[in-house]
Amino acid sequence: MIDTGTGREQVRSAFAPAELFGSILKNRIAMAPMTRSRAYGAEQTPGPDTVEYYAQRASAGLIVSEGMHPNPRGQGEPDTPGMYARAQAEAWQPVVNAVQAKDTLFFAQLMHSGRVSHPENNPEGLEPVAPSAVRAPGEIYTHRGRQPHPRPRALTTAEIDQTVRDFATSAGLALDAGFDGVTLHAGNGYLLHEFLAENTNLRTDGYGGSLTGRLRFVVEVVEAVCEVVPPHRVLLHLTPAKIGEDIVEGDSAALYDALLAALPVSFGGLSLFETGHRDLTRRLRERWPGPFVLNPHANYGDGKVPAGPADLPLLDEGLADVLSFGRLFLANPDLPARLRAGGPYNEPDRETFYGGGAAGYTDYPALQSTDAR
């Protein structure tokens, strides 16, 4: 067990209802999107364990699903779900129903992995695509073990246009599945982030070169999705200044200032995974007037405990409207109750993060069952 309790007088806003995204959230605690690689059903669909997994955590005010690829080429890790076929949307309906039955808002995260992929992880054996033919460093997990990232193929302008339409189609299918909204993943070195970065976008056409060109694909995806989903139910997920997957943004402050200025004014909000740059977080918060969901990591990368109970005062300080938690929610299905009580907290088991069965997925005890022991 982990016990990292915080003074209860510091969490006034965390458990109060909040009017956001056109709904009343029952609290300001969100479950962050987390890849679990357990889409074992036909056509990369969830099964009964996924229903239980999300339902267990539906004491959150908001849940954002694991990433779903909007077309076959978008898959990165093995056994991750797709959201580009009718059968996939139908398979998510029981999951959505179970979460919404507990009055929790449920957003689907749409994520194209871009160059962070491998043909062996793709059911059709498709090669990775990216803004430019720049290989990602390191290796990626496959069912045959870890293998080097292959060099991606640069998307043609016609393929870029089709990918924008694919995101819109995927968003429509997510609504058909019953999701309340969508989150577009534009961080972690995946496709949208690759277009934003200087070293992965070497294009000389209208989708590269200048800062405006590097923003264009992301803005077009947001605009296309906002034509399908009510704009106030669309979030853009960012990881500013994160250098994972060898991403070089250049002047991150200028990049994200320009991106925020280019987004539709009716757009729903930002979801931010903080990467140790609190000053940049405050800058984006000041420049974005709409809803702001924060996964706080002021000490990201220095080996300290990730986002946790000590971050709850950030809500009262106004740095965020909602705080999201990843690994802490993974290991503590009743996290809001534990945060309110000041702990204790289950320790997450890294060995069961990706793939496998119920172990490390649906078998983490809730607080009452822990006390009963």
C-alpha positions in Angstrom: 0.0 0.0 0.0 1.0 3.6 -0.6 0.0 6.3 1.8 0.5 9.7 0.5 -2.3 11.5 2.2 -3.0 15.2 2.0 -4.8 17.6 4.3 -8.5 17.5 3.7 -8.9 21.2 4.2 -6.9 21.6 0.9 -9.4 19.8 -1.4 -12.5 22.0 -1.3 -13.1 21.9 -5.1 -12.1 18.3 -5.9 -15.3 16.7 -4.8 -17.8 19.4 -5.6 -20.1 19.2 -8.7 -18.9 21.3 -11.6 -20.7 22.4 -14.8 -18.4 21.5 -17.7 -18.8 20.2 -21.2 -22.5 20.9 -21.1 -23.0 18.6 -18.2 -22.7 18.5 -14.4 -19.7 16.5 -13.4 -20.3 14.9 -10.0 -16.7 15.7 -9.1 -13.6 17.2 -10.6 -11.6 14.0 -10.6 -11.0 12.3 -14.0 -9.5 9.0 -15.1 -6.8 9.7 -17.6 -6.6 7.7 -20.9 -4.3 4.7 -20.5 -3.3 2.1 -23.1 -4.0 -1.4 -21.6 -3.6 -3.6 -24.8 -6.5 -5.9 -24.0 -8.8 -5.4 -27.0 -8.9 -9.2 -27.7 -12.3 -9.3 -29.4 -13.0 -9.6 -33.1 -11.8 -6.5 -35.0 -9.8 -5.2 -32.0 -12.9 -4.8 -29.7 -13.3 -4.8 -25.9 -14.8 -7.7 -24.0 -16.6 -8.3 -20.7 -13.4 -7.5 -18.7 -13.3 -4.1 -20.2 -16.9 -3.4 -19.1 -15.9 -4.3 -15.6 -12.7 -2.3 -15.7 -14.3 1.0 -16.6 -17.4 0.4 -14.5 -15.2 -0.1 -11.4 -13.7 3.3 -12.0 -16.9 5.2 -12.7 -16.9 7.1 -9.4 -14.8 9.6 -11.5 -16.6 12.7 -12.7 -15.0 12.1 -16.2 -13.4 9.1 -17.8 -11.4 9.3 -21.0 -11.0 5.9 -22.7 -7.8 4.3 -23.8 -6.7 5.4 -27.3 -8.6 4.1 -30.3 -7.1 4.3 -33.7 -9.3 6.1 -36.3 -8.1 3.9 -39.2 -6.2 0.7 -39.6 -2.8 2.5 -40.1 -3.2 4.3 -36.8 -2.5 1.3 -34.6 0.7 1.3 -32.6 0.9 -1.2 -29.8 -0.6 -4.7 -30.2 -4.2 -5.4 -29.0 -5.3 -1.8 -28.9 -8.9 -1.0 -30.0 -10.0 0.6 -33.2 -12.9 2.9 -33.8 -13.4 2.9 -37.6 -15.9 0.1 -38.2 -19.5 -0.3 -37.1 -18.8 -3.5 -35.2 -16.2 -1.7 -33.1 -18.7 1.0 -32.1 -21.3 -1.7 -31.2 -18.7 -3.5 -29.0 -18.1 -0.4 -26.9 -21.8 0.2 -26.2 -21.9 -2.1 -23.1 -18.8 -0.4 -21.7 -20.4 3.1 -22.3 -23.7 2.0 -20.8 -22.0 0.6 -17.6 -20.1 3.9 -17.1 -23.0 6.2 -17.8 -25.2 4.2 -15.5 -23.1 5.7 -12.7 -23.6 9.3 -13.9 -20.1 9.6 -15.2 -19.2 11.5 -18.4 -17.3 9.2 -20.8 -15.1 10.5 -23.6 -13.5 8.3 -26.3 -9.9 9.1 -27.0 -8.9 9.0 -30.7 -5.2 8.3 -31.3 -3.3 7.7 -34.5 0.2 6.4 -33.5 1.9 7.6 -36.7 5.5 6.4 -36.9 5.3 4.8 -33.4 4.1 1.5 -34.9 5.1 -1.7 -36.6 3.6 -3.9 -39.3 3.6 -6.9 -37.0 1.2 -5.0 -34.7 -1.2 -4.2 -37.5 -3.8 -6.8 -38.5 -3.3 -5.9 -42.1 0.5 -5.7 -41.9 0.5 -2.0 -42.9 3.6 0.0 -42.7 3.8 3.1 -40.4 3.1 6.5 -41.8 4.2 9.9 -40.6 4.5 13.5 -41.8 8.0 12.7 -43.1 10.1 9.5 -43.4 11.9 10.0 -40.0 12.2 6.8 -38.0 11.4 6.8 -34.3 14.3 5.9 -32.1 14.4 2.8 -30.0 12.1 -0.2 -30.1 8.4 -1.1 -30.0 6.8 -4.1 -28.4 5.4 -6.8 -30.6 4.1 -10.3 -29.9 7.5 -11.6 -31.0 9.3 -9.3 -28.6 10.8 -5.8 -28.9 11.8 -4.7 -32.4 13.3 -1.5 -33.8 10.8 1.0 -35.1 10.8 0.8 -38.9 11.2 3.9 -41.1 7.7 5.3 -41.8 6.4 6.4 -45.2 5.6 10.1 -45.6 1.9 10.7 -46.1 0.8 12.2 -49.4 -1.4 15.2 -49.3 -4.4 13.1 -50.5 -3.7 10.7 -47.6 -3.6 13.6 -45.1 -7.0 14.7 -46.4 -8.3 11.2 -46.0 -6.9 10.9 -42.5 -8.7 14.1 -41.5 -11.9 12.5 -42.8 -11.1 9.3 -40.9 -10.9 11.2 -37.6 -14.3 12.7 -38.3 -15.8 9.3 -39.2 -14.3 7.8 -36.1 -15.7 10.5 -33.9 -19.1 9.9 -35.4 -18.8 6.2 -34.6 -17.8 7.0 -31.0 -21.1 9.0 -30.7 -23.0 6.1 -32.1 -21.4 3.9 -29.4 -22.9 6.3 -26.9 -19.7 8.2 -25.8 -20.5 11.7 -24.5 -17.6 13.3 -26.4 -14.1 12.7 -27.8 -10.5 13.5 -27.0 -8.0 14.0 -29.8 -4.5 12.8 -28.8 -2.0 15.4 -30.1 0.9 14.4 -27.8 3.4 11.7 -26.8 5.1 11.7 -30.2 2.1 10.3 -32.1 0.9 11.4 -35.5 -0.7 14.8 -34.6 2.3 15.6 -32.4 4.7 14.6 -35.2 3.1 17.2 -37.5 3.7 19.9 -34.8 7.4 19.0 -34.2 10.3 20.5 -36.1 12.3 17.3 -36.4 9.5 14.9 -37.5 7.8 17.3 -39.9 10.3 18.1 -42.7 7.6 18.7 -45.3 7.9 21.6 -47.7 4.2 21.7 -48.7 1.3 23.4 -46.9 1.5 21.0 -44.0 5.1 21.8 -43.0 7.8 24.4 -43.3 6.4 27.3 -41.4 4.9 27.2 -37.9 1.5 27.8 -39.6 2.1 24.8 -41.8 3.0 22.5 -38.9 -0.2 23.5 -37.2 -2.4 22.9 -40.2 -3.1 19.2 -39.9 -4.0 19.4 -36.1 -6.3 22.3 -36.7 -8.0 20.6 -39.7 -8.6 17.4 -37.6 -10.1 19.5 -34.7 -12.4 21.4 -37.2 -13.5 18.2 -38.9 -14.4 16.5 -35.6 -16.2 19.6 -34.4 -18.5 19.3 -37.4 -19.5 15.8 -36.2 -19.4 16.2 -32.4 -20.8 19.2 -30.5 -17.7 21.4 -30.2 -18.1 21.7 -26.4 -17.7 17.9 -26.2 -14.3 17.8 -27.9 -11.0 17.9 -26.0 -7.5 18.2 -27.5 -4.8 16.3 -25.5 -1.4 17.8 -25.4 2.0 16.9 -23.9 3.9 20.2 -24.3 7.7 20.1 -24.3 7.7 16.3 -23.9 10.8 14.9 -25.6 9.8 11.2 -25.7 10.1 9.5 -29.0 12.8 12.0 -29.9 10.4 14.9 -30.5 11.8 18.4 -30.9 9.2 21.1 -30.7 11.5 24.1 -31.0 10.1 27.0 -29.1 7.3 25.2 -27.3 5.7 28.4 -25.9 5.4 29.9 -29.4 4.2 26.7 -30.8 1.3 26.2 -28.4 0.5 30.0 -28.3 -0.1 29.7 -32.1 -2.0 26.5 -31.8 -4.4 27.8 -29.2 -5.0 30.9 -31.3 -5.8 28.8 -34.3 -8.4 26.5 -32.6 -12.1 27.1 -33.1 -13.5 29.5 -30.6 -16.3 27.1 -29.7 -13.9 24.2 -29.1 -14.5 22.3 -25.9 -11.2 22.4 -24.0 -7.7 21.2 -23.4 -6.4 18.1 -21.8 -2.8 18.5 -20.7 -0.3 15.9 -19.5 2.3 18.0 -17.7 5.9 17.2 -18.5 7.7 19.0 -15.7 7.2 22.5 -17.1 4.8 24.2 -14.7 5.6 27.6 -16.1 4.4 26.4 -19.5 1.3 24.9 -17.9 0.4 28.2 -16.3 1.0 30.0 -19.6 -1.4 27.7 -21.5 -3.9 28.0 -18.7 -3.8 31.8 -18.9 -4.2 31.8 -22.7 -7.0 29.2 -22.9 -10.4 30.6 -21.6 -12.2 27.2 -21.8 -12.2 24.0 -19.8 -8.8 22.8 -18.7 -8.1 19.2 -17.7 -4.7 18.7 -16.1 -2.7 15.5 -15.4 -0.1 17.2 -13.1 3.6 16.2 -13.2 5.5 19.2 -11.9 8.4 16.8 -11.2 8.1 14.6 -14.3 11.2 12.6 -15.0 12.9 13.0 -11.7 11.8 9.7 -10.2 9.3 11.2 -7.8 5.7 10.0 -7.2 3.5 10.9 -10.2 0.3 12.8 -10.1 -1.4 12.2 -6.7 -3.3 13.5 -3.7 -0.8 16.3 -3.1 -1.9 17.9 -6.4 -5.5 18.4 -5.4 -5.0 22.0 -4.2 -4.3 22.9 -7.9 -8.0 23.0 -8.4 -8.5 25.6 -5.6 -5.6 27.6 -7.1 -7.4 27.7 -10.4 -4.6 26.0 -12.4 -7.2 23.4 -13.7 -10.9 22.8 -13.8 -10.4 19.0 -13.6 -7.5 16.9 -12.4 -6.9 13.6 -14.2 -5.0 10.6 -12.8 -3.5 7.6 -14.6 -1.6 5.0 -12.8 -3.1 6.0 -9.4 -6.6 5.3 -10.9 -5.4 2.1 -12.6 -4.5 0.7 -9.2 -7.3 2.3 -7.2 -10.7 1.8 -8.8 -12.4 3.9 -6.1 -9.8 6.7 -6.3 -12.1 9.6 -5.5 -13.1 7.9 -2.2 -9.5 7.3 -1.4 -8.5 10.8 -2.2 -11.3 12.1 0.1 -10.2 9.8 2.9 -6.5 10.6 2.5 -5.6 7.0 1.4 -4.4 4.4 1.7 -3.5 3.6 -2.0 -2.8 0.4 -3.8 0.6 0.1 -5.5 0.3 -0.3 -9.3 1.8 -3.4 -10.7 3.9 -2.4 -13.8 4.2 -6.0 -15.0 0.4 -6.1 -15.7 0.1 -2.6 -17.3 -0.1 -4.0 -20.9 -1.9 -7.1 -22.1 -2.8 -10.1 -20.0 -6.1 -10.9 -18.3 -7.9 -9.8 -15.2 -4.7 -9.7 -13.1 -3.7 -6.1 -12.7 -6.8 -5.0 -14.6 -10.0 -5.8 -12.7 -8.6 -7.3 -9.5 -7.3 -4.2 -7.6 -9.3 -4.1 -4.4 -11.6 -1.2 -3.5 -11.2 0.6 -0.2 -14.0 -1.3 1.6 -12.7 -4.7 0.6 -9.1 -3.6 1.5 -10.4 -2.6 5.0 -12.2 -5.9 5.3 -8.9 -7.7 5.1 
